[in-house]
Amino acid sequence: MSDACLQLKGSVVTTFILELYRYSAKEFSQQLQSKISQAPEFFENSSVVISLDKVNESVEDIDLEELLLLCRQFGLQPMAFRCTDSRFLASISVTGLTLLTDSSSRESTKEPAKTPIATQNTEIKTVLTPRKSQIISRPVRSGQQIYAEGSDLIILSRVSAGAEVLADGHIHVYGHLLGRALAGAKGDTDARVFCNKMEAELISIAGNFLLSDALREKVWLQPAQVYLDEQTLHVEPV
């Protein structure tokens, strides 16, 4: 028997990105409350990463401590900031939260590779690489979560109420969809959700979501697909 007192394991959790464009306490509070009121149970105690990458205001105009307090008052749990703007680094460090940066945005100190000069005619072939798929043949039970990272998710059975399925690509449910389905988890706006029987608690594509009340008014207890077009979710029979 091992005498280890702990173990670090990889895990998948649903984390929301709060993209900030500008800030005033009153406006922020009103809009956040309006958003959360659409699905209070869904957002309750949800982890959130606050992105400052699209903020154009000066540092002095944004009180990060106040912003965090408002998030917590509405039941959100801020876990980190995402920011590549050096203006905000000092303010972020005071909050005690983690700073996430996009490694692709960092300047490289390496010299760019020189492109070889072709001395002969070169034939260029385009090869299309199909997106990978993760296939689940068993029912997804209440309380379970399945995440298909970098791929589509195909479920050959039902997704029970209280279960959650996520994919960076499309989600196909060849059974009864009663739980939550979140496609385009990393922002793919072309992702879609397909199911054989629509009765979902929530459908989300690239962060845009519909709850069961809205789904009932469109396609309910029927085969359906959900897709995103110009920031609006569309639900259609299939």
CYANA upper distance limits for C-alpha pairs under 8 A (distance plus 0.5 A):
 12 VAL  CA    147 TYR  CA      7.58
 14 THR  CA     46 SER  CA      8.13
 14 THR  CA     47 SER  CA      7.71
 15 THR  CA     46 SER  CA      7.39
 15 THR  CA     47 SER  CA      5.57
 15 THR  CA     48 VAL  CA      5.92
 15 THR  CA     49 VAL  CA      7.55
 16 PHE  CA     46 SER  CA      7.98
 16 PHE  CA     47 SER  CA      6.83
 16 PHE  CA     48 VAL  CA      5.12
 16 PHE  CA     49 VAL  CA      6.67
 16 PHE  CA    207 GLY  CA      8.29
 17 ILE  CA     48 VAL  CA      6.17
 17 ILE  CA     49 VAL  CA      5.38
 17 ILE  CA     50 ILE  CA      6.42
 17 ILE  CA     51 SER  CA      7.20
 18 LEU  CA     48 VAL  CA      7.08
 18 LEU  CA     49 VAL  CA      6.54
 18 LEU  CA     50 ILE  CA      5.24
 18 LEU  CA     51 SER  CA      6.44
 19 GLU  CA     50 ILE  CA      6.67
 19 GLU  CA     51 SER  CA      5.37
 19 GLU  CA     52 LEU  CA      7.16
 19 GLU  CA     53 ASP  CA      8.36
 19 GLU  CA     54 LYS  CA      7.86
 20 LEU  CA     50 ILE  CA      7.69
 20 LEU  CA     51 SER  CA      6.58
 20 LEU  CA     52 LEU  CA      6.21
 20 LEU  CA     53 ASP  CA      8.32
 20 LEU  CA     54 LYS  CA      7.06
 20 LEU  CA     55 VAL  CA      6.66
 21 TYR  CA     52 LEU  CA      7.96
 21 TYR  CA     54 LYS  CA      5.99
 21 TYR  CA     55 VAL  CA      5.10
 21 TYR  CA     56 ASN  CA      7.47
 22 ARG  CA     55 VAL  CA      6.29
 22 ARG  CA     56 ASN  CA      7.49
 22 ARG  CA     57 GLU  CA      6.94
 23 TYR  CA     27 GLU  CA      7.80
 23 TYR  CA     28 PHE  CA      6.81
 23 TYR  CA     61 ASP  CA      7.82
 23 TYR  CA     62 ILE  CA      6.54
 24 SER  CA     28 PHE  CA      6.36
 24 SER  CA     62 ILE  CA      8.01
 25 ALA  CA     29 SER  CA      6.44
 25 ALA  CA     66 GLU  CA      8.14
 25 ALA  CA     67 LEU  CA      7.76
 26 LYS  CA     30 GLN  CA      6.70
 27 GLU  CA     31 GLN  CA      6.67
 28 PHE  CA     32 LEU  CA      6.47
 29 SER  CA     33 GLN  CA      6.50
 29 SER  CA     70 LEU  CA      7.23
 30 GLN  CA     34 SER  CA      6.69
 31 GLN  CA     35 LYS  CA      6.73
 32 LEU  CA     36 ILE  CA      6.64
 32 LEU  CA     74 PHE  CA      8.42
 33 GLN  CA     37 SER  CA      6.43
 33 GLN  CA     74 PHE  CA      7.52
 34 SER  CA     38 GLN  CA      7.43
 35 LYS  CA     39 ALA  CA      8.23
 36 ILE  CA     40 PRO  CA      5.84
 36 ILE  CA     43 PHE  CA      6.89
 36 ILE  CA     74 PHE  CA      8.23
 39 ALA  CA     43 PHE  CA      6.96
 39 ALA  CA    211 LEU  CA      7.87
 40 PRO  CA     44 GLU  CA      6.48
 42 PHE  CA     46 SER  CA      8.15
 43 PHE  CA     75 GLY  CA      7.65
 43 PHE  CA     76 LEU  CA      7.30
 44 GLU  CA     74 PHE  CA      8.45
 44 GLU  CA     75 GLY  CA      5.63
 44 GLU  CA     76 LEU  CA      6.80
 45 ASN  CA     75 GLY  CA      5.70
 45 ASN  CA     76 LEU  CA      5.56
 45 ASN  CA     77 GLN  CA      6.24
 46 SER  CA     75 GLY  CA      7.83
 46 SER  CA     76 LEU  CA      5.74
 46 SER  CA     77 GLN  CA      6.27
 47 SER  CA     76 LEU  CA      6.76
 47 SER  CA     77 GLN  CA      5.27
 47 SER  CA     78 PRO  CA      6.33
 47 SER  CA     79 MET  CA      6.75
 48 VAL  CA     76 LEU  CA      7.19
 48 VAL  CA     77 GLN  CA      6.44
 48 VAL  CA     78 PRO  CA      5.28
 48 VAL  CA     79 MET  CA      6.45
 48 VAL  CA     80 ALA  CA      7.83
 49 VAL  CA     78 PRO  CA      6.47
 49 VAL  CA     79 MET  CA      6.36
 49 VAL  CA     80 ALA  CA      5.51
 49 VAL  CA     81 PHE  CA      6.04
 49 VAL  CA     82 ARG  CA      7.21
 50 ILE  CA     78 PRO  CA      7.65
 50 ILE  CA     80 ALA  CA      6.92
 50 ILE  CA     81 PHE  CA      5.24
 50 ILE  CA     82 ARG  CA      6.48
 51 SER  CA     81 PHE  CA      6.24
 51 SER  CA     82 ARG  CA      4.99
 51 SER  CA     83 CYS  CA      6.52
 52 LEU  CA     81 PHE  CA      7.84
 52 LEU  CA     82 ARG  CA      6.70
 52 LEU  CA     83 CYS  CA      5.74
 52 LEU  CA     85 ASP  CA      8.34
 53 ASP  CA     82 ARG  CA      7.57
 53 ASP  CA     83 CYS  CA      5.70
 53 ASP  CA     84 THR  CA      6.85
 53 ASP  CA     85 ASP  CA      7.24
 57 GLU  CA     61 ASP  CA      6.94
 57 GLU  CA     62 ILE  CA      8.16
 58 SER  CA     62 ILE  CA      7.81
 59 VAL  CA     87 ARG  CA      7.14
 59 VAL  CA     88 PHE  CA      6.80
 63 ASP  CA     67 LEU  CA      6.73
 64 LEU  CA     68 LEU  CA      6.63
 64 LEU  CA     91 SER  CA      7.66
 64 LEU  CA     92 ILE  CA      7.87
 64 LEU  CA     95 THR  CA      7.96
 65 GLU  CA     69 LEU  CA      6.76
 65 GLU  CA     95 THR  CA      6.97
 66 GLU  CA     70 LEU  CA      6.79
 67 LEU  CA     71 CYS  CA      6.84
 68 LEU  CA     72 ARG  CA      6.80
 68 LEU  CA     78 PRO  CA      7.32
 69 LEU  CA     73 GLN  CA      6.67
 70 LEU  CA     74 PHE  CA      6.97
 71 CYS  CA     75 GLY  CA      7.12
 71 CYS  CA     76 LEU  CA      5.79
 71 CYS  CA     77 GLN  CA      7.56
 71 CYS  CA     78 PRO  CA      7.65
 72 ARG  CA     76 LEU  CA      5.45
 72 ARG  CA     77 GLN  CA      6.39
 72 ARG  CA     78 PRO  CA      7.91
 79 MET  CA     97 LEU  CA      6.84
 79 MET  CA     98 THR  CA      7.48
 80 ALA  CA     97 LEU  CA      5.65
 80 ALA  CA     98 THR  CA      5.12
 80 ALA  CA     99 LEU  CA      6.28
 80 ALA  CA    100 LEU  CA      7.30
 81 PHE  CA     92 ILE  CA      7.85
 81 PHE  CA     97 LEU  CA      7.35
 81 PHE  CA     98 THR  CA      6.72
 81 PHE  CA     99 LEU  CA      5.47
 81 PHE  CA    100 LEU  CA      6.46
 82 ARG  CA     99 LEU  CA      6.34
 82 ARG  CA    100 LEU  CA      5.14
 82 ARG  CA    101 THR  CA      6.37
 83 CYS  CA     88 PHE  CA      8.16
 83 CYS  CA     99 LEU  CA      7.54
 83 CYS  CA    100 LEU  CA      7.07
 83 CYS  CA    101 THR  CA      6.36
 84 THR  CA    101 THR  CA      6.38
 84 THR  CA    102 ASP  CA      7.69
 84 THR  CA    105 SER  CA      7.98
 85 ASP  CA     89 LEU  CA      7.87
 88 PHE  CA     92 ILE  CA      6.62
 89 LEU  CA     93 SER  CA      6.71
 90 ALA  CA     94 VAL  CA      7.13
 91 SER  CA     95 THR  CA      7.50
 92 ILE  CA     96 GLY  CA      7.64
 92 ILE  CA     97 LEU  CA      7.48
 92 ILE  CA     99 LEU  CA      7.81
 93 SER  CA     97 LEU  CA      7.44
 93 SER  CA     98 THR  CA      8.48
 93 SER  CA     99 LEU  CA      8.48
101 THR  CA    105 SER  CA      8.43
102 ASP  CA    106 ARG  CA      7.70
118 ALA  CA    122 THR  CA      8.01
131 ARG  CA    151 SER  CA      6.59
131 ARG  CA    152 ASP  CA      7.64
132 LYS  CA    150 GLY  CA      8.00
132 LYS  CA    151 SER  CA      5.41
132 LYS  CA    152 ASP  CA      6.83
133 SER  CA    148 ALA  CA      8.28
133 SER  CA    151 SER  CA      5.67
133 SER  CA    152 ASP  CA      5.05
133 SER  CA    153 LEU  CA      6.18
133 SER  CA    154 ILE  CA      7.31
134 GLN  CA    148 ALA  CA      6.65
134 GLN  CA    151 SER  CA      7.19
134 GLN  CA    152 ASP  CA      6.66
134 GLN  CA    153 LEU  CA      5.45
134 GLN  CA    154 ILE  CA      6.52
135 ILE  CA    153 LEU  CA      6.63
135 ILE  CA    154 ILE  CA      5.21
135 ILE  CA    155 ILE  CA      6.39
135 ILE  CA    156 LEU  CA      7.99
136 ILE  CA    153 LEU  CA      8.24
136 ILE  CA    154 ILE  CA      6.66
136 ILE  CA    155 ILE  CA      5.24
136 ILE  CA    156 LEU  CA      6.67
136 ILE  CA    157 SER  CA      8.27
137 SER  CA    155 ILE  CA      6.47
137 SER  CA    156 LEU  CA      5.33
137 SER  CA    157 SER  CA      6.57
138 ARG  CA    155 ILE  CA      8.11
138 ARG  CA    156 LEU  CA      7.43
138 ARG  CA    157 SER  CA      6.32
138 ARG  CA    158 ARG  CA      8.40
139 PRO  CA    155 ILE  CA      8.43
139 PRO  CA    156 LEU  CA      8.31
139 PRO  CA    157 SER  CA      5.51
139 PRO  CA    158 ARG  CA      5.55
139 PRO  CA    159 VAL  CA      6.59
139 PRO  CA    160 SER  CA      8.00
140 VAL  CA    144 GLN  CA      6.87
140 VAL  CA    145 GLN  CA      8.26
140 VAL  CA    157 SER  CA      8.08
140 VAL  CA    158 ARG  CA      6.83
140 VAL  CA    159 VAL  CA      5.30
140 VAL  CA    160 SER  CA      6.53
140 VAL  CA    163 ALA  CA      6.94
141 ARG  CA    159 VAL  CA      6.96
141 ARG  CA    160 SER  CA      5.66
141 ARG  CA    161 ALA  CA      8.11
141 ARG  CA    162 GLY  CA      8.08
141 ARG  CA    163 ALA  CA      6.30
142 SER  CA    159 VAL  CA      8.48
142 SER  CA    160 SER  CA      5.92
142 SER  CA    161 ALA  CA      6.17
142 SER  CA    162 GLY  CA      4.91
142 SER  CA    163 ALA  CA      4.90
142 SER  CA    179 GLY  CA      8.35
143 GLY  CA    162 GLY  CA      5.94
143 GLY  CA    163 ALA  CA      5.47
143 GLY  CA    164 GLU  CA      7.96
144 GLN  CA    162 GLY  CA      8.20
144 GLN  CA    163 ALA  CA      5.57
144 GLN  CA    164 GLU  CA      6.87
145 GLN  CA    163 ALA  CA      6.50
145 GLN  CA    164 GLU  CA      5.22
145 GLN  CA    165 VAL  CA      6.14
145 GLN  CA    166 LEU  CA      8.23
146 ILE  CA    164 GLU  CA      7.06
146 ILE  CA    165 VAL  CA      5.37
146 ILE  CA    166 LEU  CA      6.63
147 TYR  CA    153 LEU  CA      8.37
147 TYR  CA    165 VAL  CA      6.49
147 TYR  CA    166 LEU  CA      5.08
147 TYR  CA    167 ALA  CA      6.00
148 ALA  CA    152 ASP  CA      6.84
148 ALA  CA    153 LEU  CA      6.18
148 ALA  CA    166 LEU  CA      6.72
148 ALA  CA    167 ALA  CA      5.00
148 ALA  CA    168 ASP  CA      6.99
148 ALA  CA    169 GLY  CA      8.48
149 GLU  CA    167 ALA  CA      6.44
149 GLU  CA    168 ASP  CA      6.13
150 GLY  CA    167 ALA  CA      7.77
150 GLY  CA    168 ASP  CA      5.73
150 GLY  CA    169 GLY  CA      7.32
151 SER  CA    167 ALA  CA      6.92
151 SER  CA    168 ASP  CA      6.23
151 SER  CA    169 GLY  CA      5.79
151 SER  CA    170 HIS  CA      8.16
152 ASP  CA    167 ALA  CA      6.34
152 ASP  CA    168 ASP  CA      7.11
152 ASP  CA    169 GLY  CA      4.98
152 ASP  CA    170 HIS  CA      5.23
152 ASP  CA    171 ILE  CA      6.38
152 ASP  CA    172 HIS  CA      8.43
153 LEU  CA    166 LEU  CA      8.09
153 LEU  CA    167 ALA  CA      6.36
153 LEU  CA    169 GLY  CA      7.77
153 LEU  CA    170 HIS  CA      6.79
153 LEU  CA    171 ILE  CA      5.31
153 LEU  CA    172 HIS  CA      6.70
154 ILE  CA    171 ILE  CA      6.51
154 ILE  CA    172 HIS  CA      5.25
154 ILE  CA    173 VAL  CA      6.61
154 ILE  CA    174 TYR  CA      8.25
155 ILE  CA    171 ILE  CA      8.40
155 ILE  CA    172 HIS  CA      6.58
155 ILE  CA    173 VAL  CA      5.29
155 ILE  CA    174 TYR  CA      6.56
155 ILE  CA    175 GLY  CA      8.17
156 LEU  CA    173 VAL  CA      6.72
156 LEU  CA    174 TYR  CA      5.40
156 LEU  CA    175 GLY  CA      6.95
157 SER  CA    173 VAL  CA      7.37
157 SER  CA    174 TYR  CA      6.36
157 SER  CA    175 GLY  CA      5.35
157 SER  CA    176 HIS  CA      7.76
158 ARG  CA    173 VAL  CA      7.50
158 ARG  CA    174 TYR  CA      7.71
158 ARG  CA    175 GLY  CA      5.07
158 ARG  CA    176 HIS  CA      5.13
158 ARG  CA    177 LEU  CA      6.41
158 ARG  CA    178 LEU  CA      8.26
159 VAL  CA    163 ALA  CA      6.82
159 VAL  CA    164 GLU  CA      8.23
159 VAL  CA    165 VAL  CA      8.45
159 VAL  CA    173 VAL  CA      8.17
159 VAL  CA    175 GLY  CA      7.95
159 VAL  CA    176 HIS  CA      6.73
159 VAL  CA    177 LEU  CA      5.45
159 VAL  CA    178 LEU  CA      6.23
159 VAL  CA    179 GLY  CA      6.24
160 SER  CA    176 HIS  CA      8.25
160 SER  CA    177 LEU  CA      7.26
160 SER  CA    178 LEU  CA      5.67
160 SER  CA    179 GLY  CA      5.83
161 ALA  CA    177 LEU  CA      8.48
161 ALA  CA    178 LEU  CA      5.23
161 ALA  CA    179 GLY  CA      4.62
161 ALA  CA    180 ARG  CA      8.15
161 ALA  CA    200 ALA  CA      8.20
161 ALA  CA    201 GLU  CA      7.69
162 GLY  CA    178 LEU  CA      8.33
162 GLY  CA    179 GLY  CA      5.75
162 GLY  CA    180 ARG  CA      7.80
163 ALA  CA    178 LEU  CA      8.49
163 ALA  CA    179 GLY  CA      5.43
163 ALA  CA    180 ARG  CA      6.78
164 GLU  CA    179 GLY  CA      6.39
164 GLU  CA    180 ARG  CA      5.20
164 GLU  CA    181 ALA  CA      6.51
164 GLU  CA    182 LEU  CA      8.30
165 VAL  CA    179 GLY  CA      8.46
165 VAL  CA    180 ARG  CA      6.75
165 VAL  CA    181 ALA  CA      5.48
165 VAL  CA    182 LEU  CA      6.79
166 LEU  CA    171 ILE  CA      8.05
166 LEU  CA    181 ALA  CA      6.43
166 LEU  CA    182 LEU  CA      5.19
166 LEU  CA    183 ALA  CA      6.23
166 LEU  CA    185 ALA  CA      7.06
167 ALA  CA    171 ILE  CA      6.95
167 ALA  CA    182 LEU  CA      7.03
167 ALA  CA    183 ALA  CA      5.49
167 ALA  CA    184 GLY  CA      6.60
167 ALA  CA    185 ALA  CA      6.28
168 ASP  CA    183 ALA  CA      6.45
168 ASP  CA    184 GLY  CA      4.94
168 ASP  CA    185 ALA  CA      5.20
168 ASP  CA    186 LYS  CA      6.14
168 ASP  CA    187 GLY  CA      8.14
168 ASP  CA    188 ASP  CA      7.39
168 ASP  CA    191 ALA  CA      8.27
169 GLY  CA    183 ALA  CA      6.39
169 GLY  CA    184 GLY  CA      5.60
169 GLY  CA    185 ALA  CA      7.98
169 GLY  CA    188 ASP  CA      7.38
169 GLY  CA    191 ALA  CA      5.76
169 GLY  CA    192 ARG  CA      8.01
170 HIS  CA    183 ALA  CA      6.14
170 HIS  CA    184 GLY  CA      7.34
170 HIS  CA    191 ALA  CA      5.33
170 HIS  CA    192 ARG  CA      5.39
170 HIS  CA    193 VAL  CA      6.36
170 HIS  CA    194 PHE  CA      8.44
171 ILE  CA    181 ALA  CA      7.92
171 ILE  CA    182 LEU  CA      8.36
171 ILE  CA    183 ALA  CA      6.51
171 ILE  CA    191 ALA  CA      8.40
171 ILE  CA    192 ARG  CA      6.93
171 ILE  CA    193 VAL  CA      5.29
171 ILE  CA    194 PHE  CA      6.66
172 HIS  CA    193 VAL  CA      6.55
172 HIS  CA    194 PHE  CA      5.27
172 HIS  CA    195 CYS  CA      6.35
173 VAL  CA    177 LEU  CA      7.20
173 VAL  CA    193 VAL  CA      8.50
173 VAL  CA    194 PHE  CA      6.59
173 VAL  CA    195 CYS  CA      4.99
173 VAL  CA    196 ASN  CA      6.91
174 TYR  CA    195 CYS  CA      6.29
174 TYR  CA    196 ASN  CA      5.74
175 GLY  CA    195 CYS  CA      7.04
175 GLY  CA    196 ASN  CA      5.66
175 GLY  CA    197 LYS  CA      6.77
176 HIS  CA    195 CYS  CA      7.56
176 HIS  CA    196 ASN  CA      6.65
176 HIS  CA    197 LYS  CA      5.23
176 HIS  CA    198 MET  CA      7.10
176 HIS  CA    199 GLU  CA      7.74
177 LEU  CA    195 CYS  CA      6.92
177 LEU  CA    196 ASN  CA      8.04
177 LEU  CA    197 LYS  CA      6.50
177 LEU  CA    198 MET  CA      6.01
177 LEU  CA    199 GLU  CA      6.12
177 LEU  CA    200 ALA  CA      5.90
178 LEU  CA    198 MET  CA      7.60
178 LEU  CA    199 GLU  CA      5.32
178 LEU  CA    200 ALA  CA      4.67
178 LEU  CA    201 GLU  CA      6.58
179 GLY  CA    199 GLU  CA      8.30
179 GLY  CA    200 ALA  CA      5.62
179 GLY  CA    201 GLU  CA      5.68
179 GLY  CA    202 LEU  CA      7.40
180 ARG  CA    200 ALA  CA      6.47
180 ARG  CA    201 GLU  CA      5.95
180 ARG  CA    202 LEU  CA      5.26
180 ARG  CA    203 ILE  CA      6.47
181 ALA  CA    193 VAL  CA      7.90
181 ALA  CA    200 ALA  CA      8.07
181 ALA  CA    202 LEU  CA      6.92
181 ALA  CA    203 ILE  CA      5.55
181 ALA  CA    204 SER  CA      6.80
182 LEU  CA    203 ILE  CA      6.38
182 LEU  CA    204 SER  CA      4.99
182 LEU  CA    205 ILE  CA      6.34
182 LEU  CA    206 ALA  CA      8.27
183 ALA  CA    188 ASP  CA      8.47
183 ALA  CA    191 ALA  CA      6.42
183 ALA  CA    192 ARG  CA      6.84
183 ALA  CA    193 VAL  CA      6.98
183 ALA  CA    204 SER  CA      6.62
183 ALA  CA    205 ILE  CA      5.36
183 ALA  CA    206 ALA  CA      7.08
184 GLY  CA    188 ASP  CA      4.90
184 GLY  CA    189 THR  CA      6.79
184 GLY  CA    190 ASP  CA      7.97
184 GLY  CA    191 ALA  CA      5.65
184 GLY  CA    192 ARG  CA      8.13
184 GLY  CA    205 ILE  CA      5.82
184 GLY  CA    206 ALA  CA      5.20
184 GLY  CA    207 GLY  CA      8.36
185 ALA  CA    205 ILE  CA      7.53
185 ALA  CA    206 ALA  CA      6.09
185 ALA  CA    207 GLY  CA      7.69
186 LYS  CA    206 ALA  CA      7.12
187 GLY  CA    205 ILE  CA      8.31
187 GLY  CA    206 ALA  CA      4.89
187 GLY  CA    207 GLY  CA      7.63
188 ASP  CA    205 ILE  CA      8.23
188 ASP  CA    206 ALA  CA      6.24
189 THR  CA    205 ILE  CA      7.18
189 THR  CA    206 ALA  CA      6.03
189 THR  CA    228 LEU  CA      6.80
190 ASP  CA    227 TYR  CA      7.83
190 ASP  CA    228 LEU  CA      7.36
191 ALA  CA    205 ILE  CA      7.13
191 ALA  CA    206 ALA  CA      8.23
191 ALA  CA    227 TYR  CA      7.34
191 ALA  CA    228 LEU  CA      8.23
192 ARG  CA    205 ILE  CA      7.46
192 ARG  CA    225 GLN  CA      7.43
192 ARG  CA    226 VAL  CA      6.15
192 ARG  CA    227 TYR  CA      5.35
192 ARG  CA    228 LEU  CA      8.00
193 VAL  CA    203 ILE  CA      8.29
193 VAL  CA    205 ILE  CA      8.45
193 VAL  CA    225 GLN  CA      5.99
193 VAL  CA    226 VAL  CA      5.62
193 VAL  CA    227 TYR  CA      7.28
194 PHE  CA    223 PRO  CA      8.21
194 PHE  CA    224 ALA  CA      6.38
194 PHE  CA    225 GLN  CA      4.89
194 PHE  CA    226 VAL  CA      7.09
195 CYS  CA    223 PRO  CA      6.18
195 CYS  CA    224 ALA  CA      6.12
195 CYS  CA    225 GLN  CA      7.04
196 ASN  CA    222 GLN  CA      7.14
196 ASN  CA    223 PRO  CA      4.72
196 ASN  CA    224 ALA  CA      7.11
197 LYS  CA    220 TRP  CA      8.03
197 LYS  CA    221 LEU  CA      5.56
197 LYS  CA    222 GLN  CA      5.16
197 LYS  CA    223 PRO  CA      5.24
197 LYS  CA    224 ALA  CA      7.45
198 MET  CA    219 VAL  CA      7.48
198 MET  CA    220 TRP  CA      5.81
198 MET  CA    221 LEU  CA      5.32
198 MET  CA    222 GLN  CA      5.98
198 MET  CA    223 PRO  CA      6.64
198 MET  CA    224 ALA  CA      6.73
199 GLU  CA    212 SER  CA      7.59
199 GLU  CA    215 LEU  CA      8.32
199 GLU  CA    216 ARG  CA      8.36
199 GLU  CA    220 TRP  CA      6.50
199 GLU  CA    221 LEU  CA      6.21
200 ALA  CA    211 LEU  CA      8.17
200 ALA  CA    212 SER  CA      6.42
200 ALA  CA    215 LEU  CA      8.27
201 GLU  CA    211 LEU  CA      6.34
201 GLU  CA    212 SER  CA      5.38
202 LEU  CA    209 PHE  CA      7.29
202 LEU  CA    210 LEU  CA      6.18
202 LEU  CA    211 LEU  CA      4.99
202 LEU  CA    212 SER  CA      6.38
203 ILE  CA    209 PHE  CA      5.92
203 ILE  CA    210 LEU  CA      5.83
203 ILE  CA    211 LEU  CA      7.09
203 ILE  CA    226 VAL  CA      8.38
204 SER  CA    208 ASN  CA      5.80
204 SER  CA    209 PHE  CA      4.53
204 SER  CA    210 LEU  CA      6.98
205 ILE  CA    209 PHE  CA      6.90
205 ILE  CA    227 TYR  CA      7.69
205 ILE  CA    228 LEU  CA      7.27
205 ILE  CA    233 LEU  CA      8.34
208 ASN  CA    231 GLN  CA      7.82
208 ASN  CA    232 THR  CA      8.18
208 ASN  CA    233 LEU  CA      7.66
209 PHE  CA    233 LEU  CA      7.86
210 LEU  CA    214 ALA  CA      6.65
210 LEU  CA    215 LEU  CA      7.24
210 LEU  CA    233 LEU  CA      8.01
211 LEU  CA    215 LEU  CA      6.83
212 SER  CA    216 ARG  CA      6.52
213 ASP  CA    217 GLU  CA      7.47
214 ALA  CA    218 LYS  CA      7.46
215 LEU  CA    219 VAL  CA      6.60
215 LEU  CA    220 TRP  CA      6.98
215 LEU  CA    235 VAL  CA      8.04
216 ARG  CA    220 TRP  CA      5.62
218 LYS  CA    235 VAL  CA      6.89
218 LYS  CA    236 GLU  CA      7.88
219 VAL  CA    223 PRO  CA      8.41
219 VAL  CA    224 ALA  CA      7.08
219 VAL  CA    235 VAL  CA      7.12
219 VAL  CA    236 GLU  CA      7.00
219 VAL  CA    237 PRO  CA      6.85
222 GLN  CA    237 PRO  CA      7.50
223 PRO  CA    237 PRO  CA      6.25
223 PRO  CA    238 VAL  CA      6.07
224 ALA  CA    235 VAL  CA      7.32
224 ALA  CA    236 GLU  CA      6.06
224 ALA  CA    237 PRO  CA      4.77
224 ALA  CA    238 VAL  CA      5.58
225 GLN  CA    235 VAL  CA      6.32
225 GLN  CA    236 GLU  CA      5.99
225 GLN  CA    237 PRO  CA      6.78
225 GLN  CA    238 VAL  CA      6.89
226 VAL  CA    233 LEU  CA      7.18
226 VAL  CA    234 HIS  CA      6.05
226 VAL  CA    235 VAL  CA      5.07
226 VAL  CA    236 GLU  CA      7.04
227 TYR  CA    233 LEU  CA      6.17
227 TYR  CA    234 HIS  CA      5.94
227 TYR  CA    235 VAL  CA      7.33
228 LEU  CA    232 THR  CA      6.05
228 LEU  CA    233 LEU  CA      5.06
228 LEU  CA    234 HIS  CA      6.69
229 ASP  CA    233 LEU  CA      6.90
229 ASP  CA    234 HIS  CA      7.76
